[in-house]
Amino acid sequence: MKRIITLMFLSIVITNGIESKSGMLIGIEGNLEGSQFKPPLSWDDEEGWIDLHTRYGQSPINDTSFSFNGGIKLGYQHYFTQSLGLRASGYFGLGSLRQRMKFFDSETNLYEKYDSDFLLIKTGLDLEFLWDFWEMRDHALGLNLGVGYRYTHFGFESGEISAIYGNDKDSYLRYHKTHQVSSPTEHSIYPSIGLHYYYQAHQFALNYRFGGVLHFTSEGEQSYNDGTLGLIRQSISSTPSYFSFSYAYRF
């Protein structure tokens, strides 16, 4: 009889613990990541697409720019035992990205600068396995392992191409505003690992997202007009690994 009472008591305690950590989530997420710009291509009617680095006798390199994006998270988590659970969540966020590239041709004394600003629009889904390895009253500390998906739209905000020709005696400036023809996009699937901390209904998490298992990007094109139509083709991709911080309130 005592054993039955003890088992019933433990069952009630465990059930209450599961219920207290299961529920709907609403919160925010912030991500510090970089984006990699491949060398831009310029359209030439005779030669086709030309790498701007090659045109000016430079070694082609990728330019990396770091940015911050943040947004809202909605999800649900369910604990099957006192310490083991699953969490599914969706994300929508915004960010900004800036590209600054410079080229110099010593033969013609040409100094050219290529600048662009992008608005990042990100959406995604995450599925995580939760393991709380330490718990005391209203506090819990755990490990989360998961897999996620992110879609990124690199929305063009503004851009310009400027160039200075000549030498000390004679020089002139060529300046063009650029306009978006098509926007780059990106699809990425990645594994993640992180730590989470609960205080009552407040949940904090620090995750590290590894390089994308599947990573697809598309190129975007910009145009400028100096009497004839010119085209610049640009490929952008987010750096595959980055840190993410989130806070959520559990209902």
KAZINOR-V623373 format. One record per pair of residues at least 24 apart in sequence whose C-alpha atoms are under 7 Angstrom apart, sorted by sequence separation. I is the first residue (numbers start at 0). J is the second residue. D is the distance in whole Angstrom. If there is no record, write none. Layout:
((I	J	D) (I	J	D))
//
This chain:
((37	61	5) (68	92	7) (69	93	6) (94	118	6) (95	119	5) (124	148	5) (155	179	6) (187	211	6) (188	212	6) (36	61	6) (37	62	7) (68	93	5) (69	94	6) (94	119	5) (123	148	5) (124	149	7) (188	213	5) (35	61	6) (36	62	5) (68	94	4) (93	119	5) (94	120	7) (123	149	4) (187	213	6) (188	214	7) (35	62	6) (36	63	6) (67	94	6) (93	120	5) (122	149	6) (123	150	6) (155	182	7) (187	214	5) (35	63	4) (92	120	6) (93	121	6) (121	149	7) (122	150	5) (154	182	6) (186	214	6) (187	215	6) (211	239	5) (34	63	6) (35	64	7) (66	95	7) (92	121	5) (121	150	6) (122	151	7) (153	182	6) (186	215	5) (210	239	4) (33	63	6) (34	64	5) (66	96	6) (91	121	6) (92	122	6) (121	151	5) (153	183	5) (185	215	6) (186	216	6) (209	239	6) (210	240	5) (33	64	5) (34	65	6) (91	122	4) (120	151	6) (121	152	6) (152	183	6) (153	184	6) (185	216	4) (209	240	4) (33	65	4) (90	122	5) (91	123	7) (119	151	7) (120	152	5) (152	184	5) (184	216	6) (185	217	7) (208	240	5) (209	241	7) (32	65	6) (33	66	6) (64	97	7) (90	123	5) (119	152	6) (120	153	7) (151	184	6) (152	185	7) (184	217	5) (208	241	5) (32	66	6) (64	98	7) (89	123	6) (90	124	6) (119	153	5) (151	185	5) (183	217	5) (207	241	6) (208	242	6) (31	66	6) (32	67	6) (89	124	4) (118	153	6) (119	154	6) (150	185	6) (151	186	7) (183	218	5) (207	242	5) (31	67	5) (88	124	6) (89	125	6) (117	153	6) (118	154	5) (150	186	5) (183	219	4) (206	242	6) (207	243	6) (30	67	6) (31	68	7) (88	125	5) (117	154	5) (118	155	6) (149	186	6) (150	187	7) (182	219	4) (206	243	5) (30	68	5) (87	125	6) (88	126	7) (117	155	5) (118	156	6) (149	187	5) (181	219	5) (182	220	7) (205	243	6) (206	244	6) (29	68	6) (30	69	6) (87	126	5) (116	155	6) (117	156	5) (148	187	6) (149	188	7) (181	220	5) (205	244	5) (29	69	4) (86	126	6) (87	127	6) (116	156	5) (148	188	4) (180	220	5) (204	244	6) (205	245	7) (28	69	6) (29	70	7) (86	127	5) (116	157	5) (147	188	6) (148	189	7) (179	220	6) (180	221	5) (204	245	5) (28	70	6) (85	127	6) (86	128	7) (115	157	6) (116	158	6) (147	189	5) (179	221	4) (180	222	7) (203	245	6) (204	246	7) (27	70	6) (28	71	6) (85	128	5) (115	158	4) (146	189	6) (147	190	6) (178	221	5) (179	222	6) (203	246	5) (27	71	4) (28	72	7) (84	128	6) (85	129	6) (114	158	5) (115	159	7) (146	190	4) (177	221	6) (178	222	5) (202	246	6) (203	247	7) (26	71	6) (27	72	5) (84	129	5) (114	159	5) (145	190	6) (146	191	6) (177	222	5) (178	223	6) (202	247	5) (26	72	5) (83	129	6) (84	130	7) (113	159	6) (114	160	6) (145	191	5) (177	223	5) (201	247	6) (202	248	6) (25	72	6) (26	73	7) (55	102	7) (83	130	5) (113	160	5) (144	191	6) (145	192	7) (176	223	6) (201	248	5) (25	73	5) (55	103	6) (82	130	5) (83	131	7) (112	160	6) (113	161	7) (144	192	5) (175	223	6) (200	248	6) (201	249	6) (24	73	6) (25	74	7) (55	104	5) (82	131	5) (112	161	5) (143	192	6) (144	193	7) (200	249	5) (24	74	5) (82	132	7) (111	161	6) (112	162	6) (143	193	5) (23	74	6) (24	75	6) (111	162	4) (142	193	6) (143	194	6) (183	234	7) (185	236	7) (23	75	4) (110	162	5) (111	163	7) (142	194	5) (183	235	7) (22	75	6) (23	76	7) (109	162	7) (110	163	5) (141	194	6) (142	195	6) (22	76	6) (109	163	6) (110	164	7) (141	195	5) (21	76	5) (22	77	7) (109	164	5) (140	195	6) (141	196	6) (21	77	4) (108	164	6) (109	165	7) (140	196	5) (21	78	6) (108	165	6) (139	196	6) (140	197	6) (20	78	7) (108	166	7) (139	197	5) (138	197	6) (139	198	7) (138	198	5) (17	78	5) (137	198	5) (138	199	7) (17	79	7) (137	199	5) (17	80	6) (17	81	5) (16	81	6) (13	81	6) (42	229	7) (42	230	5) (41	230	6) (42	231	6) (41	231	5) (40	231	6) (41	232	6) (39	231	7) (40	232	5) (39	232	6) (40	233	7) (39	233	5) (37	233	7) (37	234	6) (36	234	6) (37	235	6) (36	235	5) (35	235	6) (36	236	7) (34	235	7) (35	236	5) (34	236	5) (35	237	6) (34	237	4) (35	238	6) (33	237	6) (34	238	5) (33	238	5) (32	238	7) (32	241	5) (31	241	6) (31	242	6) (30	242	6) (31	243	7) (30	243	4) (29	243	6) (30	244	6) (29	244	5) (28	244	6) (29	245	6) (28	245	4) (27	245	6) (28	246	7) (27	246	5) (26	246	5) (27	247	6) (26	247	4) (25	247	5) (26	248	6) (24	247	6) (25	248	6) (24	248	6) (25	249	7) (24	249	5) (23	249	6) (24	250	6) (22	249	6) (23	250	5) (22	250	6))
//
